[in-house]
Amino acid sequence: MVLLYHAVDERDGDPACELIPPISKERFRRQLRRLHRHHGLVPTSTLLSAVRTRHRGERFPVCVTFDDDLPQQARYAMPICRETNVPATFFLCGSALASPESFWWERLQRVVSRGQSLAEVADLLPEAVKANIDAGDMDIHEVAATIQALTPSERDDVSSELLALAGPDPPDSGLRRNDVTAIVEAGSDVGFHTRRHDDLRGLDDAQLERALQAGRSDLEDAAGRRIHSLAYPHGSADPRVADAAGRAGYELAFTADPIAVTPASNSLLVGRLTTDGMSNGELALRIAWMLLTAPSRVHDAA
């Protein structure tokens, strides 16, 4: 199993109105302790070998991963992982290494949190898109999905307009170079999540090749090591994207498809379970269900 986290904060978030609802520090700590009791926590770098060499009766290997460059990851998540001896991997874009920068969905969240209406956001969309939606019936998740479906250039335009509505990016937006260094020094690993966070399936071959490389060397320089693992933006990939990732030198790449890892898993299309908004009980049940419904070779090995 590979678990995907995003934000760890002082509070639990509300999945109904937050695009990335945080998990409280205490709930996160309890989840990691439970994972320690029932599973074998391993770094992503040894996941596939741990799965392939696991014997009957041994604990199932589990990895803990984070996506996006959230300041709470360095502030809260990384120290808790170090405290509980969990070898987490942080998949980062590296877009804020030098200065604060937030993504379009963070700006959208700030607009809504300030009490501004989604109709104002809908007015920022291209005319052809506005003609096919009813902004009055959309919630924040539906608006976000509409923006995500835009072309990269259209999404850039909307993001710039969102910045005007949301106000300047907070000074702690993203992760700086020293944060990346601290993550590595704390015993965690760093992977790439692409600089722009575009859905790679919608890019042509040349754009895809650039997306898989642009900013990678900057992140490697901050981490002080080569980066051979990748988390696809929005957890989305297909065989064409996976093939391109392999040609770009990635040895391990992760989707957000909630499927267990088996000895036959494609190393460039490894599934993960997104944990956002889950209680401790829900997480335990989802892990159990995914293992029970995994291909028969998992049960044969058990």
C-alpha positions as CSV (number, residue, x, y, z in Angstrom):
1,M,0.0,0.0,0.0
2,V,1.1,3.6,-0.7
3,L,-0.7,6.4,1.2
4,L,-1.1,9.9,-0.2
5,Y,-1.3,12.8,2.2
6,H,-1.3,16.6,1.5
7,A,-1.8,19.0,4.5
8,V,-1.1,18.4,8.1
9,D,-2.2,21.3,10.3
10,E,-3.4,22.3,13.7
11,R,-7.0,21.3,12.9
12,D,-9.0,18.8,10.9
13,G,-10.4,20.3,7.7
14,D,-13.8,20.1,6.1
15,P,-13.9,18.1,2.9
16,A,-17.2,19.7,1.9
17,C,-15.8,23.2,1.5
18,E,-12.0,22.7,1.3
19,L,-10.2,21.4,-1.7
20,I,-7.3,20.0,0.4
21,P,-8.8,19.4,3.9
22,P,-5.9,19.2,6.3
23,I,-5.5,16.4,8.9
24,S,-4.8,17.5,12.4
25,K,-1.3,16.8,13.8
26,E,-2.7,14.5,16.5
27,R,-4.8,12.4,14.1
28,F,-1.9,12.1,11.8
29,R,0.4,11.0,14.6
30,R,-2.2,8.4,15.7
31,Q,-2.5,7.1,12.1
32,L,1.3,6.7,11.8
33,R,1.4,4.9,15.1
34,R,-1.3,2.5,14.0
35,L,0.5,1.8,10.8
36,H,3.6,1.0,12.8
37,R,1.6,-1.6,14.8
38,H,0.0,-3.3,11.9
39,H,2.2,-2.9,8.8
40,G,5.8,-2.7,7.7
41,L,6.6,1.0,7.0
42,V,9.2,1.3,4.2
43,P,10.6,4.1,2.0
44,T,9.3,4.3,-1.5
45,S,12.8,3.5,-2.8
46,T,12.5,-0.1,-1.4
47,L,8.7,-0.6,-1.9
48,L,8.7,-2.9,-4.9
49,S,11.5,-5.1,-3.5
50,A,9.7,-5.3,-0.2
51,V,6.5,-6.3,-1.9
52,R,8.3,-8.9,-4.1
53,T,10.2,-10.5,-1.2
54,R,7.4,-10.5,1.4
55,H,6.7,-14.0,2.7
56,R,3.5,-15.6,4.0
57,G,2.5,-14.1,7.4
58,E,4.8,-11.1,7.2
59,R,3.3,-7.6,7.4
60,F,2.3,-5.8,4.3
61,P,4.7,-3.0,3.3
62,V,3.2,0.5,3.5
63,C,4.7,3.8,2.2
64,V,3.7,7.3,3.4
65,T,3.9,10.0,0.7
66,F,3.0,13.7,0.4
67,D,2.2,15.7,-2.7
68,D,2.5,19.5,-3.4
69,D,4.7,22.0,-1.7
70,L,2.7,23.0,1.4
71,P,4.4,24.9,4.2
72,Q,2.7,22.7,6.8
73,Q,4.6,19.7,5.5
74,A,7.9,21.2,6.7
75,R,6.3,22.7,9.8
76,Y,4.3,19.8,11.1
77,A,4.4,16.6,8.9
78,M,8.1,16.2,8.6
79,P,8.8,16.5,12.4
80,I,6.0,14.0,13.2
81,C,7.4,11.6,10.6
82,R,10.9,12.0,12.2
83,E,9.4,11.5,15.7
84,T,7.5,8.4,14.8
85,N,10.4,7.0,12.6
86,V,8.4,7.0,9.4
87,P,10.4,7.1,6.2
88,A,8.1,9.5,4.2
89,T,8.6,10.7,0.6
90,F,7.6,14.3,-0.3
91,F,6.8,14.8,-3.9
92,L,7.6,18.5,-4.6
93,C,7.2,20.9,-7.6
94,G,10.0,23.2,-6.5
95,S,8.1,26.2,-7.8
96,A,8.6,28.3,-4.6
97,L,12.2,27.4,-3.9
98,A,13.3,31.1,-4.2
99,S,10.2,33.0,-3.3
100,P,6.5,32.5,-2.2
101,E,4.2,31.1,-4.9
102,S,0.9,29.4,-4.5
103,F,-1.0,27.2,-7.0
104,W,-4.3,28.2,-8.7
105,W,-6.4,25.9,-6.4
106,E,-4.8,27.5,-3.3
107,R,-5.8,30.9,-4.7
108,L,-9.3,29.6,-5.3
109,Q,-9.5,28.4,-1.7
110,R,-8.5,31.8,-0.5
111,V,-11.1,33.5,-2.6
112,V,-13.8,31.4,-1.1
113,S,-12.5,31.7,2.4
114,R,-12.7,35.4,2.1
115,G,-16.4,35.1,1.5
116,Q,-16.3,36.0,-2.2
117,S,-18.8,34.1,-4.4
118,L,-18.0,31.4,-6.8
119,A,-19.9,33.4,-9.4
120,E,-17.0,35.9,-9.3
121,V,-14.7,33.0,-10.0
122,A,-16.9,31.7,-12.8
123,D,-16.7,35.1,-14.5
124,L,-12.9,34.5,-14.9
125,L,-13.4,31.4,-17.1
126,P,-13.2,31.5,-20.9
127,E,-16.5,32.5,-22.6
128,A,-16.9,29.1,-24.2
129,V,-16.6,27.4,-20.8
130,K,-19.0,29.8,-19.1
131,A,-21.6,29.2,-21.7
132,N,-21.8,25.5,-20.7
133,I,-22.0,25.8,-16.9
134,D,-24.4,27.1,-14.3
135,A,-22.1,28.7,-11.8
136,G,-25.1,29.2,-9.4
137,D,-25.3,25.4,-8.9
138,M,-21.6,24.7,-8.6
139,D,-19.6,24.1,-5.4
140,I,-15.9,24.8,-4.9
141,H,-15.0,21.2,-6.0
142,E,-17.0,21.5,-9.3
143,V,-15.4,24.9,-10.0
144,A,-12.0,23.5,-9.3
145,A,-12.7,20.6,-11.7
146,T,-13.7,23.0,-14.4
147,I,-10.5,25.0,-14.0
148,Q,-8.4,21.9,-14.0
149,A,-10.0,20.8,-17.3
150,L,-8.8,24.1,-19.0
151,T,-5.7,24.2,-21.3
152,P,-2.5,25.1,-19.5
153,S,-2.6,28.7,-21.0
154,E,-6.2,29.2,-20.0
155,R,-5.5,27.9,-16.5
156,D,-2.6,30.4,-16.2
157,D,-4.9,33.2,-17.1
158,V,-7.5,32.2,-14.6
159,S,-4.7,31.8,-11.9
160,S,-3.5,35.3,-12.5
161,E,-7.1,36.6,-12.2
162,L,-7.6,34.6,-9.0
163,L,-4.5,36.2,-7.6
164,A,-6.2,39.6,-8.0
165,L,-9.3,38.3,-6.2
166,A,-7.5,36.4,-3.5
167,G,-4.8,39.0,-2.7
168,P,-1.0,38.4,-2.7
169,D,0.3,34.9,-2.1
170,P,1.1,34.6,1.6
171,P,4.8,34.9,2.5
172,D,4.9,31.2,3.6
173,S,3.4,29.9,0.3
174,G,5.2,26.8,-0.9
175,L,8.5,25.4,0.3
176,R,11.8,27.2,0.1
177,R,15.2,25.6,-0.6
178,N,16.0,25.4,3.1
179,D,12.8,23.5,3.8
180,V,13.7,20.9,1.2
181,T,17.1,20.6,2.8
182,A,15.5,20.1,6.2
183,I,13.2,17.4,4.9
184,V,16.1,15.4,3.6
185,E,18.2,15.9,6.7
186,A,15.3,14.7,8.8
187,G,15.5,11.3,7.0
188,S,12.7,11.7,4.5
189,D,13.1,11.5,0.7
190,V,12.2,13.9,-2.0
191,G,10.6,13.1,-5.4
192,F,9.4,15.3,-8.3
193,H,5.8,16.5,-8.9
194,T,6.6,18.7,-11.9
195,R,7.1,22.5,-11.8
196,R,3.7,23.5,-13.2
197,H,1.5,20.7,-11.9
198,D,-0.4,20.3,-15.3
199,D,-2.3,17.1,-16.0
200,L,0.3,15.4,-18.1
201,R,-2.2,13.5,-20.2
202,G,-3.3,16.7,-21.8
203,L,0.1,17.7,-23.0
204,D,1.6,17.0,-26.4
205,D,4.8,15.0,-26.6
206,A,7.1,18.0,-26.6
207,Q,5.2,19.6,-23.7
208,L,5.2,16.3,-21.8
209,E,9.0,15.9,-22.2
210,R,9.6,19.5,-20.9
211,A,7.2,19.0,-18.0
212,L,9.0,15.9,-16.8
213,Q,12.4,17.7,-16.7
214,A,11.8,21.5,-16.1
215,G,12.7,22.3,-12.6
216,R,13.9,18.8,-11.7
217,S,17.6,19.8,-11.5
218,D,16.7,22.8,-9.2
219,L,14.9,20.5,-6.8
220,E,17.8,18.0,-7.0
221,D,20.2,20.8,-6.1
222,A,18.1,21.7,-3.1
223,A,17.8,18.1,-2.0
224,G,21.5,17.4,-2.6
225,R,20.7,14.2,-4.4
226,R,19.5,12.8,-7.7
227,I,15.7,12.3,-8.1
228,H,14.4,9.2,-9.7
229,S,10.8,9.1,-8.4
230,L,7.8,11.0,-9.6
231,A,4.2,11.6,-8.5
232,Y,2.0,12.5,-11.5
233,P,0.2,15.8,-11.0
234,H,-3.4,15.3,-9.9
235,G,-2.5,11.6,-9.7
236,S,-3.3,11.2,-13.4
237,A,-1.3,9.2,-15.9
238,D,-1.8,6.8,-18.8
239,P,0.6,4.4,-20.6
240,R,1.9,7.2,-22.9
241,V,2.7,9.4,-19.9
242,A,4.3,6.5,-18.1
243,D,6.5,5.6,-21.1
244,A,7.6,9.2,-21.2
245,A,8.5,9.2,-17.5
246,G,10.6,6.1,-18.1
247,R,12.5,7.8,-20.9
248,A,13.1,10.8,-18.7
249,G,14.9,8.5,-16.2
250,Y,12.3,8.0,-13.6
251,E,12.5,4.5,-12.0
252,L,9.3,4.8,-9.9
253,A,6.2,6.9,-10.5
254,F,2.9,7.2,-8.6
255,T,-0.7,7.7,-9.6
256,A,-3.7,8.4,-7.3
257,D,-5.5,5.2,-8.3
258,P,-6.5,3.5,-5.1
259,I,-5.0,0.1,-5.9
260,A,-2.7,-2.1,-3.8
261,V,0.8,-2.8,-5.0
262,T,1.6,-6.3,-6.2
263,P,4.7,-8.1,-7.5
264,A,3.3,-7.5,-11.0
265,S,2.7,-3.7,-10.5
266,N,4.1,-1.4,-13.2
267,S,6.8,0.6,-11.5
268,L,5.8,3.7,-13.4
269,L,2.1,3.4,-12.6
270,V,2.1,2.6,-8.9
271,G,-1.3,3.3,-7.2
272,R,-1.9,5.3,-4.0
273,L,-4.7,5.8,-1.6
274,T,-5.6,9.5,-1.0
275,T,-6.3,9.9,2.7
276,D,-7.6,13.5,2.6
277,G,-10.6,13.8,5.0
278,M,-10.5,10.2,6.2
279,S,-11.0,9.4,9.9
280,N,-8.6,6.9,11.5
281,G,-11.3,4.2,11.2
282,E,-12.1,5.0,7.6
283,L,-8.4,4.8,6.7
284,A,-8.0,1.4,8.4
285,L,-11.1,0.0,6.6
286,R,-10.0,1.3,3.2
287,I,-6.5,-0.3,3.6
288,A,-8.1,-3.6,4.6
289,W,-10.6,-3.4,1.7
290,M,-7.9,-2.6,-0.9
291,L,-5.8,-5.5,0.3
292,L,-8.8,-7.9,0.3
293,T,-9.8,-6.9,-3.2
294,A,-6.2,-6.8,-4.7
295,P,-5.3,-9.3,-7.4
296,S,-5.1,-12.9,-6.2
297,R,-1.3,-13.0,-6.1
298,V,-1.5,-10.8,-3.0
299,H,-3.7,-13.4,-1.3
300,D,-1.5,-16.2,-2.5
301,A,1.5,-14.5,-0.9
302,A,-0.5,-14.0,2.3
